Amino acid sequence: IFIDLEKAYDKVPRDILWRVLEKKGVDMTYIQVIKDMYSRAVTCVRTEGGLTNYFPISVGLHQGSALSPYLFALVMDGLTGHLQEDVPWCMLFADDILLVDKTREKAQQKLELWRSTLESKGLRLSRT
C-alpha cells in the first residue's frame, strides 16, 4: 500500500519535534538553535487588498530548508518506529510511505493503524 501524507511538512507538531530530538540524543545546544530558528518564524498572506499583518507560524517545518527533510525523517521515525516493527516491509521516503504485508487484509489493517497513529498527532493521509 502506498501512502502519501497531506501537506506533511506544514503539519509537523513542534512539541513532537523537540521531544524526538531529545530522545535521539541531540545535544541541547543544537536543539536550542533549531528552536530559535523556528520561534521567530512569521508570515503574512497576500490578498486583493494587499498584505495582511504578520503572524507567527507555530506548527510545521520550514519549506526549502536543507534541515527540514532530516527533521521530518526524525519525526516520522519517532512517531512510527513501533509500527514499523510489526510490518514485514515498509519504506519511508520524505512524506511517502510504502507498506507491504502478506495479504491485502493485513496490509489494510496496518494502514488503519498507521492512519490512526499519524492522525492522532496532526498528520493526515492524502485521500487521493
Backbone as a chain_set.jsonl record, in Angstrom:
{"seq": "IFIDLEKAYDKVPRDILWRVLEKKGVDMTYIQVIKDMYSRAVTCVRTEGGLTNYFPISVGLHQGSALSPYLFALVMDGLTGHLQEDVPWCMLFADDILLVDKTREKAQQKLELWRSTLESKGLRLSRT", "coords": {"N": [[0.854, -1.172, 0.0], [0.62, 2.153, -0.914], [1.244, 5.211, 0.638], [0.59, 8.62, 1.036], [1.428, 11.538, 2.719], [-0.543, 14.279, 3.613], [0.26, 17.561, 2.968], [2.562, 17.38, 4.596], [5.004, 18.503, 5.733], [4.055, 20.929, 6.602], [2.481, 20.331, 8.772], [3.791, 19.229, 10.939], [3.936, 18.766, 14.331], [5.458, 20.961, 16.582], [6.11, 20.451, 19.282], [6.355, 17.708, 19.32], [8.516, 17.417, 17.611], [10.595, 18.579, 19.179], [10.668, 16.779, 21.341], [11.365, 14.383, 20.03], [13.92, 15.017, 19.058], [15.3, 15.309, 21.482], [14.982, 12.699, 22.515], [16.432, 11.257, 20.635], [18.929, 11.925, 21.361], [20.134, 14.321, 20.623], [22.261, 17.031, 21.14], [21.523, 19.521, 23.57], [22.254, 22.136, 22.976], [22.181, 22.269, 20.177], [19.502, 21.662, 19.764], [18.359, 23.923, 20.917], [19.268, 25.902, 19.146], [17.847, 25.184, 16.842], [15.238, 25.502, 17.825], [15.287, 28.287, 18.258], [15.492, 29.133, 15.624], [12.983, 28.423, 14.676], [11.245, 29.718, 16.435], [11.092, 32.358, 15.764], [9.782, 32.527, 13.396], [7.683, 34.005, 11.051], [4.855, 34.987, 9.044], [2.896, 36.342, 6.316], [-0.168, 36.992, 4.537], [-0.986, 37.327, 1.15], [-3.48, 39.27, -0.195], [-6.339, 40.463, -2.111], [-6.605, 43.027, -1.195], [-4.078, 43.69, -0.41], [-1.201, 42.998, 1.663], [-1.598, 41.009, 4.602], [-1.341, 41.574, 8.174], [1.683, 40.541, 9.773], [2.046, 37.277, 11.185], [2.749, 34.758, 13.681], [4.206, 31.556, 12.892], [3.332, 28.571, 14.121], [3.435, 25.852, 13.843], [4.717, 23.08, 11.961], [7.374, 22.567, 9.501], [10.112, 24.44, 8.106], [9.736, 25.362, 4.748], [11.831, 24.518, 2.068], [14.175, 24.581, 3.519], [17.352, 23.151, 4.124], [17.595, 21.558, 6.318], [15.071, 20.626, 6.958], [14.087, 18.145, 5.638], [15.589, 16.203, 7.021], [14.807, 16.661, 9.702], [12.106, 16.038, 9.431], [12.256, 13.316, 8.773], [13.298, 12.309, 11.176], [11.156, 12.884, 12.917], [9.101, 11.319, 11.763], [10.208, 8.775, 12.102], [10.276, 8.699, 14.869], [7.521, 8.806, 15.445], [6.523, 6.529, 14.195], [8.132, 4.351, 14.654], [7.567, 2.174, 16.405], [5.479, 1.057, 14.997], [6.649, 0.226, 12.654], [8.027, -2.072, 13.28], [6.15, -4.082, 13.257], [5.453, -4.548, 10.669], [5.988, -6.467, 7.805], [7.514, -5.352, 5.72], [8.462, -2.073, 5.189], [8.798, 1.212, 3.837], [9.994, 4.433, 4.199], [10.043, 7.493, 2.639], [10.725, 10.7, 2.567], [7.665, 12.29, 2.553], [6.284, 10.091, 1.763], [5.08, 6.773, 2.068], [5.528, 3.285, 2.05], [3.853, 0.335, 2.562], [4.066, -3.107, 3.043], [2.585, -6.255, 3.217], [1.704, -9.702, 3.938], [-0.887, -10.351, 3.067], [-3.675, -8.691, 1.485], [-5.619, -7.947, 3.322], [-4.222, -7.891, 5.777], [-2.42, -5.859, 5.182], [-4.211, -3.747, 4.88], [-5.181, -3.569, 7.499], [-2.842, -2.726, 8.782], [-2.538, -0.281, 7.521], [-4.728, 1.141, 8.579], [-3.959, 1.269, 11.26], [-1.598, 2.794, 11.063], [-2.76, 5.104, 10.003], [-4.471, 5.989, 12.124], [-2.586, 6.422, 14.147], [-0.861, 8.422, 13.041], [-2.73, 10.447, 12.435], [-3.604, 11.071, 14.982], [-1.583, 12.635, 15.851], [-1.756, 14.893, 14.363], [-1.041, 14.696, 11.693], [-2.068, 14.0, 8.369], [-3.315, 11.49, 6.182], [-3.123, 11.494, 2.671], [-5.993, 11.743, 0.644], [-6.141, 11.193, -1.998]], "CA": [[0.0, 0.0, 0.0], [1.347, 3.415, -0.979], [0.611, 6.251, 1.446], [1.166, 9.953, 0.913], [0.952, 12.416, 3.779], [-1.085, 15.537, 3.113], [0.954, 18.753, 3.477], [3.256, 16.799, 5.749], [5.942, 19.419, 6.386], [3.288, 22.022, 7.215], [1.679, 19.873, 9.911], [4.601, 18.599, 11.986], [3.812, 19.471, 15.617], [6.787, 21.316, 17.091], [6.39, 19.79, 20.564], [6.825, 16.356, 18.992], [9.864, 17.591, 17.068], [11.548, 18.79, 20.282], [10.777, 15.517, 22.095], [12.099, 13.404, 19.219], [15.329, 15.41, 19.054], [15.847, 14.952, 22.8], [15.015, 11.236, 22.617], [17.504, 10.773, 19.755], [20.212, 12.285, 21.952], [20.713, 15.534, 20.053], [22.744, 17.942, 22.178], [20.566, 20.605, 23.849], [22.699, 23.35, 22.288], [21.655, 22.206, 18.812], [18.04, 21.76, 19.853], [18.031, 25.326, 21.173], [19.487, 26.636, 17.893], [16.707, 24.883, 15.968], [14.077, 26.171, 18.429], [15.412, 29.72, 17.967], [15.197, 29.292, 14.203], [11.545, 28.276, 14.48], [10.456, 30.597, 17.303], [10.991, 33.687, 15.152], [9.18, 32.395, 12.061], [6.424, 34.722, 10.84], [4.438, 35.081, 7.65], [1.696, 37.134, 6.048], [-0.93, 36.469, 3.406], [-1.269, 38.314, 0.113], [-4.894, 39.281, -0.563], [-6.656, 41.514, -3.085], [-6.415, 44.313, -0.526], [-2.681, 43.851, 0.0], [-0.683, 42.006, 2.603], [-2.131, 41.029, 5.964], [-0.319, 41.742, 9.205], [2.48, 39.341, 10.007], [1.632, 36.453, 12.318], [3.72, 33.677, 13.898], [3.936, 30.198, 12.421], [3.588, 27.777, 15.325], [3.443, 24.428, 13.52], [5.306, 22.77, 10.667], [8.796, 22.742, 9.223], [10.38, 25.45, 7.082], [9.822, 24.895, 3.369], [13.058, 24.905, 1.39], [15.343, 24.482, 4.394], [18.104, 21.902, 3.962], [17.437, 20.789, 7.549], [13.7, 20.119, 7.093], [13.908, 16.713, 5.345], [16.182, 15.422, 8.104], [13.919, 16.793, 10.862], [10.883, 15.293, 9.134], [12.574, 11.886, 8.886], [13.402, 12.003, 12.606], [9.803, 12.893, 13.486], [8.384, 10.137, 11.274], [10.778, 7.604, 12.764], [9.811, 8.744, 16.249], [6.082, 8.529, 15.515], [6.125, 5.244, 13.608], [9.121, 3.305, 14.932], [6.904, 0.994, 16.983], [4.622, 0.462, 13.963], [7.497, -0.377, 11.629], [8.439, -3.406, 13.724], [5.07, -5.043, 13.031], [5.174, -4.633, 9.234], [7.055, -7.248, 7.175], [8.391, -4.481, 4.958], [7.958, -0.72, 4.977], [9.805, 2.168, 3.406], [9.605, 5.825, 4.333], [10.862, 8.4, 1.853], [10.094, 12.013, 2.741], [6.286, 12.151, 3.043], [5.691, 8.909, 1.137], [5.26, 5.546, 2.846], [5.128, 2.045, 1.39], [3.628, -0.773, 3.494], [3.879, -4.392, 2.374], [2.286, -7.363, 4.125], [1.463, -10.963, 3.229], [-2.204, -10.333, 2.424], [-4.302, -7.372, 1.359], [-6.329, -7.671, 4.576], [-3.224, -7.496, 6.777], [-1.913, -4.544, 4.783], [-5.271, -2.782, 5.187], [-5.166, -3.395, 8.959], [-1.667, -1.901, 9.1], [-2.847, 1.066, 7.052], [-5.615, 1.784, 9.556], [-3.158, 1.543, 12.453], [-0.743, 3.934, 10.733], [-3.631, 6.273, 9.856], [-4.912, 6.476, 13.433], [-1.414, 6.92, 14.867], [-0.412, 9.685, 12.464], [-3.767, 11.466, 12.572], [-3.666, 11.489, 16.386], [-0.508, 13.619, 16.033], [-1.985, 16.043, 13.493], [-0.668, 14.432, 10.303], [-3.191, 13.394, 7.646], [-3.021, 10.742, 4.964], [-3.759, 12.072, 1.499], [-7.159, 10.967, 0.2], [-6.084, 10.957, -3.445]], "C": [[0.895, 1.229, 0.0], [0.557, 4.472, -0.227], [1.348, 7.557, 1.199], [0.588, 10.805, 2.033], [0.587, 13.771, 3.188], [-0.377, 16.716, 3.779], [1.785, 18.426, 4.713], [4.173, 17.786, 6.468], [5.198, 20.531, 7.125], [2.614, 21.615, 8.513], [2.481, 19.212, 11.027], [4.451, 19.396, 13.282], [5.199, 19.72, 16.219], [7.103, 20.625, 18.41], [6.892, 18.363, 20.337], [8.248, 16.423, 18.439], [10.883, 17.735, 18.192], [11.752, 17.495, 21.075], [11.599, 14.479, 21.337], [13.589, 13.743, 19.209], [15.999, 15.048, 20.38], [16.015, 13.439, 22.928], [16.142, 10.637, 21.772], [18.888, 11.167, 20.269], [20.891, 13.494, 21.346], [21.073, 16.477, 21.2], [21.776, 19.127, 22.334], [20.967, 21.917, 23.183], [22.128, 23.392, 20.877], [20.131, 22.312, 18.804], [17.636, 23.212, 20.068], [18.224, 26.184, 19.923], [18.302, 26.423, 16.95], [15.446, 25.548, 16.513], [14.111, 27.667, 18.135], [15.062, 30.014, 16.513], [13.682, 29.274, 13.95], [10.727, 29.262, 15.306], [10.25, 31.975, 16.689], [10.31, 33.657, 13.781], [7.826, 33.099, 12.011], [6.102, 34.721, 9.351], [3.267, 36.043, 7.539], [1.033, 36.537, 4.812], [-1.192, 37.604, 2.424], [-2.739, 38.189, -0.28], [-5.117, 40.354, -1.621], [-6.411, 42.897, -2.502], [-4.99, 44.575, -0.088], [-2.278, 42.755, 0.969], [-1.361, 42.144, 3.958], [-0.996, 41.375, 6.925], [0.448, 40.433, 9.349], [1.963, 38.605, 11.237], [2.598, 35.281, 12.451], [3.25, 32.354, 13.308], [4.314, 29.271, 13.573], [3.613, 26.27, 15.078], [4.128, 24.241, 12.171], [6.797, 23.027, 10.599], [8.959, 23.779, 8.124], [10.466, 24.797, 5.704], [11.136, 25.38, 2.774], [14.31, 24.85, 2.245], [16.028, 23.135, 4.18], [17.942, 20.997, 5.177], [16.071, 20.095, 7.637], [13.523, 18.649, 6.733], [14.466, 15.815, 6.452], [15.289, 15.468, 9.34], [12.642, 15.994, 10.647], [11.122, 13.79, 9.278], [12.69, 11.468, 10.35], [12.028, 11.932, 13.259], [9.04, 11.65, 13.048], [8.907, 8.868, 11.937], [10.316, 7.544, 14.215], [8.347, 8.376, 16.398], [5.723, 7.114, 15.083], [7.092, 4.102, 13.898], [8.493, 2.035, 15.467], [5.996, 0.307, 15.968], [5.452, -0.274, 12.913], [7.909, -1.798, 11.999], [7.411, -4.479, 13.375], [4.701, -5.192, 11.551], [6.312, -5.423, 8.593], [8.037, -6.389, 6.379], [7.734, -3.129, 4.83], [9.121, 0.174, 4.583], [9.228, 3.56, 3.567], [10.577, 6.655, 3.514], [10.155, 9.74, 1.833], [8.677, 11.8, 3.266], [5.547, 10.991, 2.382], [6.047, 7.663, 1.942], [4.788, 4.372, 2.001], [5.026, 0.969, 2.456], [3.378, -2.038, 2.685], [3.604, -5.437, 3.443], [1.899, -8.571, 3.283], [0.123, -11.001, 2.51], [-2.723, -8.903, 2.367], [-4.989, -6.985, 2.666], [-5.362, -7.21, 5.66], [-2.66, -6.114, 6.459], [-2.935, -3.461, 5.11], [-5.344, -2.522, 6.695], [-4.0, -2.51, 9.383], [-1.91, -0.455, 8.68], [-3.712, 1.803, 8.068], [-4.875, 2.124, 10.842], [-2.246, 2.749, 12.219], [-1.589, 5.204, 10.651], [-4.006, 6.834, 11.229], [-3.742, 7.046, 14.231], [-0.993, 8.289, 14.35], [-1.453, 10.787, 12.632], [-3.918, 11.929, 14.014], [-2.593, 12.53, 16.703], [-0.635, 14.8, 15.074], [-1.584, 15.857, 12.049], [-1.809, 13.687, 9.621], [-2.693, 12.638, 6.419], [-3.775, 11.386, 3.816], [-4.886, 11.164, 1.035], [-7.128, 10.677, -1.29], [-5.314, 9.713, -3.778]], "O": [[1.815, 1.338, 0.811], [-0.65, 4.615, -0.425], [2.578, 7.593, 1.159], [-0.621, 10.788, 2.263], [1.319, 14.33, 2.371], [-0.407, 16.856, 5.001], [1.714, 19.111, 5.733], [4.121, 17.89, 7.693], [5.664, 21.015, 8.157], [2.211, 22.482, 9.288], [1.894, 18.685, 11.972], [4.803, 20.575, 13.325], [6.006, 18.799, 16.345], [8.251, 20.247, 18.641], [7.749, 17.874, 21.073], [9.085, 15.581, 18.765], [11.927, 17.083, 18.164], [12.879, 17.157, 21.436], [12.426, 13.781, 21.924], [14.427, 12.851, 19.339], [17.122, 14.546, 20.4], [17.049, 12.956, 23.388], [16.737, 9.627, 22.151], [19.901, 10.788, 19.682], [22.094, 13.683, 21.526], [20.279, 16.687, 22.117], [21.276, 19.662, 21.345], [20.101, 22.729, 22.859], [21.645, 24.433, 20.43], [19.549, 22.97, 17.942], [16.672, 23.682, 19.465], [17.433, 27.093, 19.667], [17.813, 27.371, 16.335], [14.663, 26.102, 15.742], [13.083, 28.255, 17.798], [14.416, 31.017, 16.21], [13.174, 30.02, 13.114], [9.614, 29.611, 14.911], [9.317, 32.684, 17.067], [10.274, 34.674, 13.087], [6.939, 32.826, 12.82], [6.97, 34.483, 8.512], [2.721, 36.499, 8.544], [1.606, 35.685, 4.133], [-1.573, 38.705, 2.82], [-3.187, 37.107, -0.66], [-4.186, 41.071, -1.987], [-6.054, 43.829, -3.223], [-4.722, 45.593, 0.549], [-2.937, 41.72, 1.074], [-1.661, 43.25, 4.407], [0.165, 41.456, 6.526], [-0.082, 39.355, 9.077], [1.504, 39.219, 12.2], [3.198, 34.853, 11.466], [2.053, 32.075, 13.237], [5.482, 29.195, 13.956], [3.794, 25.494, 16.017], [4.117, 25.145, 11.335], [7.396, 23.616, 11.499], [8.058, 23.978, 7.309], [11.174, 23.808, 5.515], [11.51, 26.537, 2.961], [15.41, 25.057, 1.732], [15.364, 22.105, 4.068], [18.135, 19.786, 5.07], [15.938, 19.082, 8.323], [12.847, 17.941, 7.48], [13.875, 14.785, 6.777], [15.037, 14.435, 9.961], [12.149, 15.346, 11.57], [10.29, 13.077, 9.839], [12.229, 10.39, 10.723], [11.76, 11.035, 14.058], [8.399, 10.995, 13.871], [8.126, 7.986, 12.293], [10.003, 6.47, 14.73], [7.965, 7.711, 17.361], [4.73, 6.556, 15.55], [6.878, 2.987, 13.424], [8.844, 0.936, 15.035], [5.764, -0.898, 16.066], [5.008, -1.276, 12.352], [8.117, -2.633, 11.119], [7.76, -5.649, 13.217], [3.741, -5.887, 11.221], [7.48, -5.096, 8.804], [9.237, -6.659, 6.362], [6.581, -3.032, 4.411], [10.271, -0.074, 4.945], [8.111, 3.836, 3.129], [11.792, 6.537, 3.673], [9.127, 9.908, 1.177], [8.501, 11.189, 4.32], [4.32, 10.921, 2.439], [7.167, 7.521, 2.432], [3.767, 4.459, 1.318], [5.99, 0.711, 3.176], [2.574, -2.039, 1.753], [4.305, -5.501, 4.453], [1.781, -8.474, 2.062], [0.007, -11.62, 1.452], [-2.268, -8.028, 3.103], [-4.944, -5.823, 3.07], [-5.643, -6.253, 6.381], [-2.449, -5.299, 7.358], [-2.569, -2.378, 5.566], [-5.547, -1.384, 7.119], [-4.154, -1.645, 10.244], [-1.536, 0.479, 9.389], [-3.45, 2.965, 8.38], [-5.14, 3.161, 11.452], [-2.135, 3.623, 13.079], [-1.194, 6.252, 11.161], [-3.868, 8.035, 11.463], [-3.9, 8.053, 14.921], [-0.792, 9.215, 15.135], [-1.107, 11.929, 12.935], [-4.321, 13.067, 14.252], [-2.685, 13.229, 17.713], [0.277, 15.621, 14.981], [-1.765, 16.77, 11.244], [-2.447, 12.833, 10.237], [-1.783, 13.079, 5.717], [-4.932, 11.78, 3.967], [-4.74, 9.942, 1.036], [-8.008, 9.981, -1.798], [-5.172, 9.37, -4.952]]}, "num_chains": 1, "name": "protein.A"}
